[in-house]
Amino acid sequence: QVQLVESGGGLVQPGGSLRLSCAASGFTFSSYVMSWYRQAPGKERELVAVITSAGGSTNYADSVKGRFTIARDNAKNTVYLQGNSLKPDDTAVYYCKADRWLGGILYAYWGQGTQVTVSS
């Protein structure tokens, strides 16, 4: 059974930091590209950061570049998102996603999300 379980969300003050984790099980984690998305109330879900299967390449949305860092530990089947200098606009539900193309078929899995609220 495929599972992606996010954790680490909560309430943080503006300028603070937060580290999200996403623990994966039920599939070959090291073969999947991993991403973090977020969705704020009344807005569409947006891509925040992505990391390749071996962790050799990352990419970020302009809105978080220089403040967020995505990383993965394939030995622990876990992907992380470190957020620094958080702003109220970072308030959203954060989701992790796993993607892999295999034999012409896209395999994609989502976690259930974790709430991050940036407020004083």
Summary of the structure (lengths in Angstrom):
residues: 120
radius of gyration: 13.9
end to end distance: 39.6
largest distance: 48.9
contacts: 353
relative contact order: 0.31
helix: 5%
strand: 55%
